[in-house]
Amino acid sequence: MKNQNLQERVELALTGSFADGKAVLETGANGDVHGLFVSGSFERQTDRERQQALWAALHRAIEAEELTHVRFVLASTPAEYQAVSEYPLNDD
């Protein structure tokens, strides 16, 4: 299946571009990827600036045709994520 490793490649593309980043991604039943990416790099950026940076990183690493299977990735700061989530970011 073409999208078999897409979630992993999205995560690698983002964590490779944002050193302090953490991806919280899922692959739906249809193979499309969606989720959240948390990074301190997004501090003091507008939502538009965050999305532009995030999608620029994805476009550098993944071909455009495959990116049609990435439905959405929200960009959040660690503080924003912690304020609305009951799940910690650390895997420890």
matplotlib code that plots the C-alpha trace (Angstrom):
import matplotlib.pyplot as plt

x = [0.0, 1.4, 0.6, 1.9, 4.8, 3.4, 2.7, 6.3, 7.7, 5.5, 6.8, 10.5, 10.1, 8.7, 11.0, 14.0, 13.0, 12.0, 14.6, 12.4, 9.2, 6.9, 4.3, 1.0, -0.3, -2.8, -3.5, -7.2, -8.9, -8.5, -4.7, -4.9, -2.7, -3.8, -2.8, -0.8, 2.8, 4.1, 7.2, 8.7, 9.7, 6.1, 6.3, 5.5, 4.4, 0.9, -1.2, -0.5, 3.3, 3.2, 1.3, 3.6, 6.7, 5.1, 4.0, 7.3, 9.0, 6.6, 7.0, 10.8, 10.6, 7.5, 6.3, 3.3, 1.1, 1.6, 0.9, -2.7, -3.0, -2.0, -5.4, -4.3, -1.5, -2.2, 0.8, 1.0, 3.4, 4.1, 2.3, -0.8, -0.7, -0.4, -3.2, -5.8, -4.5, -4.6, -1.8, 1.8, 4.2, 7.0, 7.2, 9.0]
y = [0.0, 3.4, 5.2, 2.3, 4.4, 7.9, 8.6, 7.7, 9.8, 12.8, 12.4, 12.2, 15.2, 17.3, 16.2, 16.6, 20.2, 21.2, 19.8, 20.1, 18.8, 16.0, 14.5, 13.1, 11.6, 8.9, 7.1, 6.8, 3.7, 5.1, 5.6, 9.4, 11.0, 13.6, 15.0, 17.5, 18.7, 20.4, 22.5, 25.4, 26.8, 28.0, 30.4, 34.0, 32.8, 33.4, 30.3, 31.1, 31.3, 28.0, 26.2, 27.7, 26.4, 23.0, 22.5, 23.7, 21.0, 18.4, 19.6, 19.3, 15.7, 14.1, 14.2, 16.4, 13.5, 11.7, 14.9, 14.7, 12.0, 14.3, 15.7, 18.1, 18.7, 21.3, 23.2, 23.9, 25.1, 22.9, 25.3, 25.3, 21.5, 21.1, 23.5, 21.5, 17.9, 15.3, 13.4, 14.2, 14.8, 12.8, 9.1, 8.4]
z = [0.0, -1.0, 2.3, 4.5, 5.8, 5.2, 8.8, 9.8, 6.9, 8.0, 11.5, 10.3, 8.0, 10.8, 13.6, 11.2, 10.5, 14.1, 16.5, 19.6, 17.9, 18.8, 16.4, 17.5, 14.3, 13.2, 10.0, 9.2, 7.8, 4.3, 4.8, 5.2, 7.9, 10.3, 13.7, 15.6, 15.7, 18.8, 18.8, 20.7, 17.3, 16.9, 19.8, 18.7, 15.2, 13.8, 12.9, 9.3, 9.8, 11.7, 8.9, 6.3, 8.1, 8.7, 5.1, 3.7, 5.7, 4.4, 0.8, 1.1, 2.2, 0.6, -3.0, -3.7, -4.8, -1.5, 0.4, -0.8, 1.7, 4.6, 5.6, 8.3, 10.8, 13.5, 14.7, 18.5, 21.1, 24.1, 26.4, 24.2, 24.0, 27.7, 28.4, 26.4, 26.7, 29.3, 27.6, 28.4, 25.5, 27.0, 26.1, 29.4]

ax = plt.figure().add_subplot(projection="3d")
ax.plot(x, y, z, "-o")
ax.set_aspect("equal")
plt.show()
